[in-house]
């Protein structure tokens, strides 16, 4: 049975070992979560956007090597 206070979740992407998902919290805030094996990182929207900038920079810089 679902509770009205439960967040609505959606998977963004996943592999065999990792998962990124978002949750629409009851207060209207969207949170983002990275599950990396036994570690889960939680982000608010502003933090998530900064993390994505970092990930893009990593990919860009790794391609130049």
GIHUGI-V917052 format. One record per residue. N is the residue number from 1. RES is the residue in one small letter. SS is DSSP state (2 for helix, 1 for strand, 0 for the rest). OMEGA is omega in degrees with one decimal (* if undefined). Layout:
N;RES;SS;OMEGA  N;RES;SS;OMEGA
This chain:
1;x;0;-178.4  2;x;0;178.0  3;x;0;179.5  4;x;0;-180.0  5;x;0;178.5  6;x;0;177.7  7;x;0;173.2  8;x;1;-176.2  9;x;1;178.0  10;x;1;177.1  11;x;1;177.4  12;x;1;179.4  13;x;1;176.7  14;x;1;172.6  15;x;0;179.0  16;x;0;-173.7  17;x;0;-173.7  18;x;1;178.5  19;x;1;172.1  20;x;1;179.8  21;x;1;178.7  22;x;1;179.7  23;x;1;171.7  24;x;1;-176.0  25;x;0;-179.6  26;x;0;179.9  27;x;0;177.9  28;x;0;179.1  29;x;0;173.2  30;x;1;174.8  31;x;1;-177.7  32;x;1;-173.1  33;x;1;174.0  34;x;1;174.7  35;x;1;-178.4  36;x;1;-173.0  37;x;0;-176.2  38;x;0;178.9  39;x;1;174.2  40;x;1;175.8  41;x;1;-178.7  42;x;1;-177.5  43;x;1;163.5  44;x;1;-173.1  45;x;2;-177.6  46;x;2;178.5  47;x;2;179.5  48;x;2;-179.8  49;x;2;177.1  50;x;2;176.4  51;x;2;178.5  52;x;2;175.4  53;x;2;178.3  54;x;2;-179.4  55;x;2;178.0  56;x;2;178.4  57;x;2;177.4  58;x;2;-179.6  59;x;2;-179.6  60;x;2;-178.0  61;x;2;178.6  62;x;2;179.1  63;x;2;-178.0  64;x;0;-177.6  65;x;0;*
